Amino acid sequence: MAIRREQKEAWVEDFRRDLGSAAFVVVTKPKGLGAGETANLRRAVRAESAKFRIVRNRLAQRALAETQNAALLDLLQGEERGVAYSDDGIAVAKVCNDFAKDLEERFTIIGGLLDGAPLDAPQVTALAKLPSLDVLRAQIIGVLQAPAAKLARTLNEPAASLARLSGARAAQGE
């Protein structure tokens, strides 16, 4: 069933708006994915507050033609492409990278865009290997708290030493 012109124009405008607000975009090549695999991918991407679309190149090129994401046009040459996008690039890259590992030749990462800067496939894969934003925040907090905890232990040690000494003396006196 053919898509009417109005539907195509609405899709182009919707895609342009979504990509305009996305900080990170991954372009993939889904070749021969079944409906169940595509649904699993969409579900996993949605769990990370992101979106995944299989795009027709001509419509995607129209959507990207006059935007800051025009660098994606080079990645959208050839067959259909899958495009995942969100504000948290690491999470989307991780999901796409996991699917690329599981599905091997049927799902490959072609490249991406991070805050307007184009990325090739190895850069997207490297981004996927980074810890998540929550883990990075926890690590930073741990680094910031370590000196304070060490200072507290150092300042507390003389009093603890005195308490242990008086406890030992009391035990000897009995």
C-alpha positions in Angstrom: 0.0 0.0 0.0 1.4 3.3 -1.1 1.9 6.2 1.4 0.1 9.4 0.4 2.0 12.6 0.0 0.4 14.2 3.1 1.6 11.2 5.2 5.1 11.5 3.8 5.2 15.2 4.5 4.0 14.7 8.1 6.6 11.9 8.6 9.4 14.2 7.3 8.3 17.0 9.6 8.1 14.7 12.6 11.5 13.1 11.9 13.0 16.6 11.4 11.6 17.7 14.7 12.8 14.6 16.6 16.3 14.8 15.2 16.5 18.5 15.9 16.1 17.9 19.6 18.4 14.8 19.8 21.9 15.2 21.1 23.0 11.8 19.8 22.1 9.9 16.7 23.2 6.4 15.6 22.8 5.2 12.0 22.6 1.5 11.5 22.1 -0.9 8.7 19.4 -3.4 9.6 19.5 -6.1 6.8 17.1 -8.9 7.0 15.8 -8.3 10.6 12.6 -10.0 11.4 9.6 -8.3 13.0 10.3 -9.8 16.4 14.0 -8.6 16.3 13.0 -5.2 15.3 10.4 -5.0 18.0 13.0 -6.1 20.6 15.4 -3.4 19.4 12.7 -0.8 19.5 11.7 -1.9 23.0 15.3 -1.8 24.2 15.9 1.6 22.7 12.6 2.9 24.2 13.7 1.6 27.6 16.5 4.1 27.4 14.1 7.0 26.6 15.1 7.0 23.0 13.6 6.3 19.6 14.4 3.9 16.8 13.1 4.2 13.2 13.7 2.4 10.0 13.9 5.2 7.5 13.6 5.4 3.8 16.6 7.3 2.6 14.8 9.7 0.3 12.5 10.8 3.1 15.3 11.0 5.6 17.3 13.1 3.2 14.4 15.5 2.8 14.1 15.8 6.6 17.8 16.4 7.1 18.4 18.7 4.1 18.1 22.0 6.0 19.1 21.1 9.6 22.2 21.0 11.7 22.2 17.2 11.3 23.0 17.5 7.6 26.2 15.6 8.3 24.1 12.4 8.5 23.3 12.6 4.8 26.5 10.8 3.9 25.5 7.9 6.2 22.1 7.6 4.6 23.3 6.6 1.2 22.3 3.2 -0.2 19.8 0.9 1.4 17.3 1.5 4.2 18.8 2.6 7.4 17.9 2.4 11.1 18.2 5.6 13.0 18.3 5.6 16.9 18.4 9.0 18.6 18.1 10.5 22.1 19.7 12.9 24.5 21.8 10.3 26.3 24.2 9.0 23.7 25.9 6.4 25.7 22.7 4.5 26.4 21.6 4.4 22.8 25.1 3.4 21.6 25.2 0.6 24.2 21.8 -0.8 23.0 22.8 -0.6 19.3 26.2 -2.1 20.0 24.7 -5.0 21.9 22.3 -5.7 19.0 25.2 -5.4 16.5 27.1 -8.1 18.5 24.1 -10.4 18.8 22.9 -10.1 15.2 26.3 -9.8 13.6 26.0 -9.2 9.9 22.2 -8.5 9.9 22.6 -5.3 12.1 25.7 -3.1 11.8 26.5 0.3 13.0 27.5 2.7 10.2 28.2 5.9 12.2 26.5 8.6 14.2 26.3 12.2 15.2 27.2 13.6 18.7 26.1 17.2 19.2 26.5 17.9 15.5 29.9 16.2 15.1 30.0 13.2 12.8 31.2 9.9 14.3 32.3 6.8 12.4 31.4 3.2 13.5 34.5 2.6 15.7 33.8 5.9 17.6 30.2 4.9 18.2 31.4 1.5 19.5 34.0 3.2 21.8 31.2 5.5 23.1 29.2 2.4 23.9 32.0 1.0 26.0 32.0 4.0 28.3 30.2 3.6 31.7 26.7 5.1 31.8 26.0 8.6 33.0 24.8 7.3 36.4 28.0 5.3 36.9 30.2 8.2 35.9 28.4 10.4 38.4 28.9 7.9 41.2 32.6 7.6 40.3 33.0 11.4 40.5 31.2 11.5 43.8 33.4 8.7 45.1 36.5 10.6 44.0 35.3 13.7 45.7 34.3 12.0 48.9 37.5 9.9 49.3 39.8 12.8 50.6 37.2 14.0 53.1 36.7 10.4 54.4 40.5 10.0 54.7 40.8 13.3 56.5 38.0 12.3 58.9 39.8 9.0 59.7 43.1 10.8 60.2 41.6 13.3 62.6 39.7 10.6 64.4 42.7 8.3 64.8 44.4 9.9 67.8 41.2 9.8 69.9 40.6 6.2 68.8 44.2 5.3 69.7 43.7 6.9 73.1 40.5 4.9 73.7 42.2 1.7 72.7 45.2 2.4 75.0 42.9 3.2 78.0 40.9 0.0 77.3 44.1 -2.0 77.3 45.2 -0.4 80.5 41.9 -1.1 82.1 42.2 -4.8 81.0 45.7 -5.0 82.5 44.5 -3.6 85.8 41.9 -6.2 86.4 
